[in-house]
Amino acid sequence: MNDEKNNQSSFVEHLAELRSRLLRSLAYLFIFFILCYIFSENIYSFLVAPYADAVKDDGNGRRMIFTALHETFITYLKVAFFAAMFISSPIILTQIWKFIAPGLYKNEKKALLPYLVATPTLFLLGGMLVYYLIMPLAIKFFLSFETPANLNSLPIQLEAKVNEYLSLIMRLIFAFGISFQLPVLLSLLARVGFVDSEYLKKRRKYVIVLIFAVAAILTPPDPITQIGLGIPLLILYELSILSVRLIEKKKKDA
């Protein structure tokens, strides 16, 4: 009877702590959202820089437009929320770690801690790849379909919408960031015994097809962004095989 009461009490305490951690995470997210909204114009300028750099020397007097009264306001809200999620993610991961860490053994803590560091780092690398390489190349590719005016037809010229452009770059950053978690996922699966290096090597040809199918779904229908996501994922898959092999070696030595 006492054991049952103790278990019940322990379960309630865990729920209370989980609630406390969630509320704390939401509070941090809300604070960062307010701060990011205050600086939303600066964040907007940062996100639109790849497009501005790609078109600054073409002499067409480029601009970005909006076609609904509320469009820019909603876009700034999206930008602020996206930036707040990005900034607060390490704090949220820390709260998750503080919740689960007391129930882990010392060796389990040592095993999981690198993943908490690798997750935001890989997400950041994915976002940087989009911002500094994929978006400039994709913008130039899409702009190549513009046509000048002639006697028989009107010119075809891009007038990018604020909401559509920012939705595209934020979606790509999120897609690349999540996709770059592949080594973390496969390493965790290897630790719990779901996969091993031989299994991953044998399934390589199927994974290549799957990776490019996922890249086609997550990115716009153009070869630049699809190849830009597919090739890094293939490299990360090969690195994952090496990582899983190291995990197996450590297990064998232990």
BELSULUR-V352598 format. One record per residue. RES is the residue in one letter. SS is DSSP state (alpha for helix, beta for strand, coil for the rest). OMEGA is omega in radians with two decimals (none if undefined). Layout:
RES|SS|OMEGA, RES|SS|OMEGA
This chain:
M|coil|3.13, N|alpha|3.11, D|alpha|-3.13, E|alpha|3.11, K|alpha|3.13, N|alpha|3.11, N|alpha|3.12, Q|alpha|-3.14, S|alpha|3.13, S|alpha|3.13, F|alpha|3.12, V|alpha|3.11, E|alpha|3.10, H|alpha|3.11, L|alpha|3.12, A|alpha|3.13, E|alpha|3.11, L|alpha|3.10, R|alpha|3.14, S|alpha|3.14, R|alpha|3.13, L|alpha|3.13, L|alpha|3.11, R|alpha|3.12, S|alpha|3.12, L|alpha|3.12, A|alpha|3.09, Y|alpha|-3.14, L|alpha|-3.13, F|alpha|3.14, I|alpha|3.13, F|alpha|3.09, F|alpha|3.12, I|alpha|3.13, L|alpha|-3.13, C|alpha|3.11, Y|alpha|3.10, I|alpha|-3.13, F|coil|-3.06, S|alpha|3.10, E|alpha|3.10, N|alpha|3.11, I|alpha|3.08, Y|alpha|-3.14, S|alpha|3.12, F|alpha|-3.10, L|alpha|-3.11, V|alpha|-3.09, A|alpha|3.11, P|alpha|3.12, Y|alpha|-3.13, A|alpha|3.13, D|alpha|-3.09, A|alpha|-3.03, V|alpha|-2.98, K|coil|-3.05, D|coil|-3.07, D|coil|3.03, G|coil|-3.12, N|coil|3.14, G|coil|-3.05, R|coil|3.05, R|coil|3.01, M|coil|-3.03, I|beta|2.91, F|coil|-2.99, T|coil|3.06, A|coil|-3.07, L|coil|-3.04, H|coil|-2.98, E|alpha|-3.10, T|alpha|3.11, F|alpha|3.13, I|alpha|3.12, T|alpha|3.11, Y|alpha|3.08, L|alpha|3.12, K|alpha|3.14, V|alpha|-3.13, A|alpha|-3.13, F|alpha|3.12, F|alpha|-3.14, A|alpha|3.13, A|alpha|3.09, M|alpha|-3.11, F|alpha|-3.09, I|alpha|-3.04, S|alpha|-3.08, S|alpha|3.08, P|alpha|3.13, I|alpha|3.13, I|alpha|3.10, L|alpha|3.10, T|alpha|3.10, Q|alpha|3.10, I|alpha|3.14, W|alpha|-3.13, K|alpha|3.13, F|alpha|-3.05, I|alpha|-3.04, A|alpha|-3.12, P|coil|-3.13, G|coil|-3.09, L|coil|2.99, Y|coil|-3.07, K|alpha|-3.14, N|alpha|3.10, E|alpha|3.08, K|alpha|3.14, K|alpha|-3.13, A|alpha|-3.06, L|alpha|-3.06, L|alpha|3.11, P|alpha|-3.13, Y|alpha|3.10, L|alpha|3.07, V|alpha|-3.07, A|alpha|-3.06, T|alpha|3.11, P|alpha|3.14, T|alpha|3.12, L|alpha|3.09, F|alpha|3.12, L|alpha|3.12, L|alpha|3.09, G|alpha|3.10, G|alpha|3.13, M|alpha|3.10, L|alpha|3.10, V|alpha|-2.99, Y|alpha|-2.99, Y|alpha|-3.08, L|alpha|-2.99, I|alpha|-3.09, M|alpha|3.10, P|alpha|3.13, L|alpha|-3.12, A|alpha|3.14, I|alpha|3.13, K|alpha|3.11, F|alpha|-3.12, F|alpha|3.13, L|alpha|3.14, S|coil|3.13, F|coil|3.04, E|coil|3.11, T|beta|3.12, P|coil|3.10, A|coil|2.99, N|beta|-3.02, L|coil|-3.01, N|coil|-3.09, S|beta|3.07, L|coil|3.11, P|coil|2.99, I|beta|-3.08, Q|coil|-3.13, L|coil|2.89, E|coil|-3.01, A|coil|3.05, K|beta|-3.13, V|alpha|-3.05, N|alpha|-3.08, E|alpha|-3.14, Y|alpha|-3.08, L|alpha|3.06, S|alpha|3.14, L|alpha|-3.07, I|alpha|3.11, M|alpha|3.11, R|alpha|3.14, L|alpha|3.11, I|alpha|3.14, F|alpha|-3.12, A|alpha|3.13, F|alpha|-3.14, G|alpha|3.12, I|alpha|-3.12, S|alpha|-3.13, F|coil|3.07, Q|coil|-3.10, L|alpha|3.11, P|alpha|3.12, V|alpha|-3.12, L|alpha|-3.10, L|alpha|3.11, S|alpha|3.10, L|alpha|3.11, L|alpha|3.10, A|alpha|-3.12, R|alpha|-3.12, V|coil|3.02, G|coil|3.13, F|coil|-3.14, V|coil|2.99, D|coil|-3.03, S|alpha|3.13, E|alpha|3.11, Y|alpha|-3.13, L|alpha|3.13, K|alpha|-3.13, K|alpha|-3.11, R|coil|-3.02, R|alpha|-3.06, K|alpha|3.10, Y|alpha|-3.14, V|alpha|3.12, I|alpha|3.10, V|alpha|-3.12, L|alpha|-3.13, I|alpha|-3.11, F|alpha|3.04, A|alpha|3.09, V|alpha|3.11, A|alpha|3.13, A|alpha|-3.13, I|alpha|-3.02, L|alpha|-3.04, T|coil|3.04, P|coil|-3.08, P|coil|3.08, D|coil|-3.06, P|alpha|-3.06, I|alpha|-3.08, T|alpha|-3.14, Q|alpha|3.09, I|alpha|3.14, G|alpha|3.06, L|alpha|-3.06, G|alpha|-3.08, I|alpha|3.07, P|alpha|3.12, L|alpha|3.07, L|alpha|3.10, I|alpha|3.13, L|alpha|3.10, Y|alpha|3.11, E|alpha|3.08, L|alpha|3.11, S|alpha|3.11, I|alpha|3.10, L|alpha|3.13, S|alpha|3.13, V|alpha|3.12, R|alpha|3.10, L|alpha|3.11, I|alpha|3.12, E|alpha|3.13, K|alpha|3.13, K|alpha|3.11, K|alpha|-3.14, K|alpha|3.11, D|alpha|3.12, A|coil|none
